[in-house]
Amino acid sequence: MTASGKISSGSRKKNLWLTTMVLPGAIWLLLIRYLPIFGITIAFKNYRAYKPNTFWNNILRSEWVGLKNFEFLKSPDTLVMIRNTLCYNLVWIILGLIISVAFAIMMSELRKRFLAKTYQTMMFFPYFLSWVVASYFVLAFLDPTSGLIPALQKQAGLKPTSFYQDTTWWPLILTLCNVWKNTGYSAVLYLAAITGIDASQYEAAAVDGATKWQQIWHVTLPNIRTMIIILLIMNVGKIFNADFGLFYNVPQNSGMLYPVTQVVDTYVYRAYANTHNLGMSTAAGFLQSLVGFFCIIGTNAIVRKIDSDSSLF
């Protein structure tokens, strides 16, 4: 900047080059996140194909039906799918937070670098597996004819459990699957935050006579509090969204298990497969996003009142 307060040509050129570095991300955000927002109008229309059969032409010419596409909420299965979606997510948010933080702290205490890297890899690996692959792992344990658990039950003289027809164990099975697959990812994020803590804080605590538990409570947890709150807010924002692959593939799409595996995502998918009603599917997605938005705003407002430094905005 010159003495007169004007930006020099050299600075302007430098700013231009720095701005171009943002372009790839900005273009991706525009095309993938913002441009499809106009498709929300399908939730309020009876979407049909017209000639010429183009997406924008079909949207413009389709009939407005108001809130008719939201009438799927009147279904007798609505209470079940909403209950399942909310209850599973609440339990998983709490368990995921506790278990992930615990594993991150334990890995941070490992002094042998090889062991630390090995455990991180082993925990992170399930995150990259698709639920289709994971469902066959579960099937190997639960299959009534050749599964490991029914086979052990037979050897013990017990009647084998028909897991894919009995709803009793599936809340626990789905919870274990979710924790197994997602704990590693969250634990690595918390571990990254822990490794950024200044070692002098632990040294000062040790000099003051703090035990390892006291160091974790008074040094580690306060330093990763912001990370915990941010991930908590983001997870609460997805409380009305369910992991479709988990609820559809792992139970092998068994109709007998719908009372405990039917969630919003699977209900909409099955309804669309039967009716091909694109408007209803869009309405469900819009409703999920709307609920998630208000959950994030509400949770962030609560956090801001308690600790403004840890809020998102």
Secondary structure, DSSP 8 states (H G I E B T S, - for coil): --TTS---HHHHHHHHHHHHTTHHHHHHHIIIIIGGGGGGGGGGEE----SS--HHHHHHHSEE-TTGGGGGGGSTTHHHHHHHHHHHHHHHHHHHHHHHHHHHHHHHT---HHHHHHHHHHHHGGGGS-HHHHHHHHHHHH-TTT-HHHHHHHHTT-----TTT--TTHHHHHHHHHHHHHHHHHHHHHHHHHHTS-HHHHHHHHHTT--HHHHIIIIIHHHTHHHHHHHHHHHHHTTT---HHHHHHTTTT-GGGHHHH--HHHHHHHHHHHH--HHHHHHHHHHHHHHHHHHHHHHHHHHHHH-GGGS--
